[in-house]
Each structure stands twice: as structure tokens, then as C-alpha cells.
């Protein structure tokens, strides 16, 4: 390690020339980021298709769905899905969406592409780890998809795979033989990929910041990816042993999660002495931080984009960073709030309720800071900024129901109803995806060198925004009326009057889903036919806008960027008559 | 080090912000990995505690001789290997190449002795009828399940460490790798040793027959 600056000049990256190194096993963080994005894109449309199938069945349980019997003759004889196959589709919907979309798109895809550029680095600290991280996750995805094609179909235990059903094997129902084992193996592989990614993100952020890019000057998006990487480093580390123990229960005859005397399908299970609650503890110790892994990057992306279009700095950026860190810290103390009705001591329930309510404080402050940043601004309305505003809206709508669910006495009634479905879809799934949409419309010009179509983007926003409210708002009402989740059809007397609401939701879900094809079309069409993007089309200040669109192989074409300001110098009078000052501009910031 | 690997070193210092931790990137990353791995062991040891507290008929099959004696020898061997690793690290820092390689070799040998003693004990227990799902004493099956899975996870770490040490020794010998790599691998080796300091009391000493 005695490199001199002279030898460093020879240390420049040279771009690979072979197809394999350039596009498949690429070490370039930008290619890897796009690979993550494309994987998430494939996954999200599969996950959305599954939700369509479920919604159609919920509205019209007797309707045969064309071609569904081709996917599984046993699960959907004549195209009408069995209740068990409904659960299979639900399990795969949840698993694909949480792991391969909400973790991949806002964190791994955008993080890989833009974290190094935003701090002025040439690449990630460990490009090889980075490449391995993507290809490991690709294997995990293939293993998970294989579950659709094994004899008895995908597992039915839900994305949480609650023991003992997930631990015993075929007696627990269809899909619980090979399908559930594939699920556990896939998730174990996912944990390893996540570890490699998290190590890289943290080391890169700490060690590869260019001159002048102090921690305080990093954009909010970089901060969010960094904190998320720390959360992922610890969360997936707890899920890995849990899945290993689950695989042992399923294949080696152990009984970690299986109690004695369990009778399933009229058969006494040959296990004794385990605890299903242990699985829930280990799973949710990962699972709750996981929802912050899904949402924090989107919060970072939105906090990064809003000042660009509001043309004024983010309100309280240091407070926002503090809130992101506080949320990450508290996320490890609240896992028990998923277990209020699982037989835990009611005293523990109260104990978990308190930090859960605490966690709403930093989240509320963050939301208020975002609203305050927009307040009084002459907003530039683009598809990206609309999705940022939409993010604030759905995040509040979903967050407010969290106050109810955080309290054990109310949660006992609402647990496992559509109220919970509405809550987590709004606050985690839709909010996070809105962040991804905002990021896509915002960064697409940088990633592909072409602009997306703004008209189609705005149309996509309004259809999606109205659509998700039509889908998820009525679910609060369903939940309060006692409509339980995870049922494939509603034949009980008290649920029959609610079926028209379900039909409305189904129609809304189909239309909202169809609107996503506008996005897909825009994405593919603009990639080849969009108008050429300039270096800085949004007049933003951060480093990714100081290089060409798309950036060269080493990001800055051999230049070493020097940073003089924070990320938020908007609404100022620069010497060349603009209303913003780039992070790389050495000029002094005049008083506002 | 390969061309495409960027790490914090003297050449980059002129154009980069100083790291908040004054260590090489790969060493920082090893520390991060150790934190993550500590959570993994913490979770599985939490599972052990959780099951043990909830199991009334827990079996405690170990006797001072031979089990604990064997465990003490294993502990002594592993602790010694940490010392030889320290010596290898010190030699690498001073650039004494052959001395470093000798100490790395000693560490590998001690690691292999530990793994051999461990596997011998395992096979002895298999002969007695223990397995992941069986208890020859008739009590709860959870002793075998937790014992073999936790010591198995640790043993996998030891074996990975032995392989890593051999690779590092070869790389250091051919000057493909440097003293920084020796030190970073040493961190991992000491961590595996430290984990054993939790595994030994929790899984051996707490399971001595009364």
C-alpha cells in the first residue's frame, strides 16, 4: 500500500470491451444498478399479475380465469382457483413484492447507480462484490420462480412463512412440500446477496467521497441509502439463521419451530419441543427493519427531488438526516408489534407498543419537513415532482392507520383484517413505489441519455394516484367491518353485503394496473426514441448532474470532482444568472 | 490487488475526503462483516436460549471427562491459533515474509487440529445415538438440534477461515496480496475464536450432567 500519486494516474479504469464483461458480468455499478432495476421491473409485473388474479377471484369467485389452469391444473381446475391456490398466489405476490421489488428497486437499483456518482466516486468500493451481489439475487429469484412449476405449486404460508405450517412439509397443504423449501432456500440466498450489497454501500459512502463531500454535504438520497445499508447489514443477518433453522426443520427432522402433538391432515407430526413463536421473533426482528429498508430509500429519493422542483432548499436537512437515523435505530425495537395476537404476554405487547408509537415521531417530523419544503414554493410540476407530492399523500394516508394498529387494544380487533392490508400497502408498498416512479422520471435522462415523455408521465401519475386511493381506501372500511384477510371468497352472512365493495376494488385494481403499462411503454419507448437529454435537464445541483448523460465508464471522465456546497443551493442568485449553484461550483453562496 | 478494485490508499488520499475511520476499506468492511455475523450468531444463540428456557425435559449429557476435557483442549488450541495469527500479522507488518508464512502455517495447523477434534467428538456422539433430531437419553430432542446446528455453524466458519488463510498465505507468498490482507483475515480468525468463547460455555459447560 505505498502507491504514489504518480502511480495513481496509471490507476485509471479502462472500460471493458467484451459483451459478457460489459453487459452480463459487468463490474460497473451503473450497469449493475440497471440490472437490479430490470429485475425489479420483471418482478413487479409478475407480482401485479398475481394481484390481478387474486382480485378477480375475490370479486367474482365462480368466474374461470382463462389460461390459469395451464399454470396449475391442480390449483385452478377449469380456471377457477382453489382456496389453497389463492394462498399460493398471495404468498408469491407478497414475497416477490417485498423482496424482489421493494428492496431491489429503491435501494439496490437506484442506490447502486447513483450513490457512487452522488459522492463523486468512480465506482463502488468493491466492484466484484457488487457484481456477485446481483447475480446471487438473480439466482434467488430463479429459485423462487421455480416454485410455480413444481408439482404441487408455490407455498401457501404467506410472505412471513409462519411456523409450524411452514416447517412441517406436505401435511400442511399443497405447496408445502418442495415449494416451501424452495422459498426458504431462495430467501437464504437473498440474505447473502443483501449482505454483499450492504457492505459495499457502507464502505463506499464512508471511504470514497470526493474532496469536499463531507458527510453533511451528502444529498439526502445518499444518506437514506447509507442508513438503509446499515439496517440491511443487521436485519438480513438475523433472517439467515432463521431460514437455515427452517430448512433444517423441513429436511433434517429437527423441531425448532414445531411443538409436540401437532396433528395436521389427520397425521401426528413426528416433531416435539419446538416453538412457533421463535420463528415469529426471528422473522420479525428482520421483518420490521425490512419495511424501513423498503421505505427509507424512497423517502431519501423524494427529499432529494422535491427541492429541485420546488426551487428552494429542503427544510431542516440535518433534522431529516437525524430522523432517518432515529427511524433506523428504533426499527429494531418494535418487531413485537406484529405479534400482539400471537400469544405473547400482554405485558410484552404494551412494551412493544411504546417504541412503535415513538417511531411515528421521526416519521412525522420527516413528513412535516417535506410539506414545509413545498410550502410557498413555485412548484415546477413534472411527472417526477407529482409523484413526490403523491408520495407525501399516500405516506400520510398509510401512516395514520399505523397510529391505530400500534395500540394492542385496537390491534386485537383489526389484526388480520383488510384494515392492515390497507395500512401496509399505502405506507410501505405504494409509498415506496411512488418514490421509485419519482426516481425513474427524475433520473431516466441521466441513466439513458434520453428524456421520458412528460405527458404520458403525468397521465400515468393521475391514473395511478386516483387508482391506488380507489383500491386501498375502501379496505379500511372493510377491515373495520370485520372483513378478514387471506380468505379467497366471502360466503359468511356478515361478509356478503361487503362483496360489492370488493367488486369496486377489483375494477379499480385492474384499471390502476392497466395504467402501469403506460409507464412501461414510456420507459421502453423513451429508451430508444426519447429526445436527447442535456447534462442537467432539471437544473439540479448534485454531482450526477455535473457529468454527461449517461455518465462515462468512470463517471466523470477522469476528472476528480471537488465539492464546495451542500446539495440544496436553490433559490439563490448565482453569478451566471441562474437560481441555483452546483455542488461543484467554487463560487460563494450569496445570502438569501 | 486488481486494477478495478478501488480502496482507500495513499494514491487516492489527495482527491478523497478522509474516511471517518482511518483504516483501509477492506479492513472496515471486515469489521462490518463481523458485526453482521455477530448478529447471525446472536440470533441463533437467542434461539437456543428461547428453546432451552421453554423445555422442561432438557438433556444435559456432558461429563467432565471426556467431553469437557476435550472441549478445553479445543479451546486451548483455538486460543493458541489466535496467538500464532497475531505473530503472523506482526511479521507481515514488519515485512518478514518467511516468518509470516511460518506463523500462518501454524495457524492453519491449529485450525485443522480444532476441526479434527470437533469432528471426532461429533462422530463419537453420532455413535452414541445423538443427531439433529434424536436423543438417546429420552429427553427433549432440542439438545442435539441446537448443539449440532450451532457448533456446525461455528465449524463452518472455522473451515472457511482455514481455506481463507491458505489462500492468503499463497497470495502473500506470490506478492499478489499484502500485509493488509493478512491483517484483515486475522480479524476474521479472531472473531471466530471469540464466538467460540460464547459457544463453549453456553453449549458445553451449561450441559454438564448433574
Interface residues (C-beta under 8 A of the other chain):
Chain A: X1 X2 X3 X4 X5 X7 X8 X11 X13 X14 X27 X121 X122 X123 X124 X125 X126 X127 X128 X195 X198 X199 X202 X203 X206 X207 X208 X209 X210 X211 X212 X213 X214 X215 X233 X234 X236 X237 X238 X240 X241 X242 X244 X245 X248 X252 X253 X254 X255 X256 X272 X273 X274 X275 X278 X281 X282 X285 X560
Chain B: X2 X3 X4 X5 X6 X7 X8 X9 X10 X11 X12 X14 X15 X16 X17 X19 X20 X21 X24 X25 X26 X28 X29 X32 X33 X35 X36 X37 X39 X40 X41 X42 X43 X44 X46 X47 X50 X51 X54 X55 X132 X133 X140 X141 X142 X145 X149 X153 X178 X180
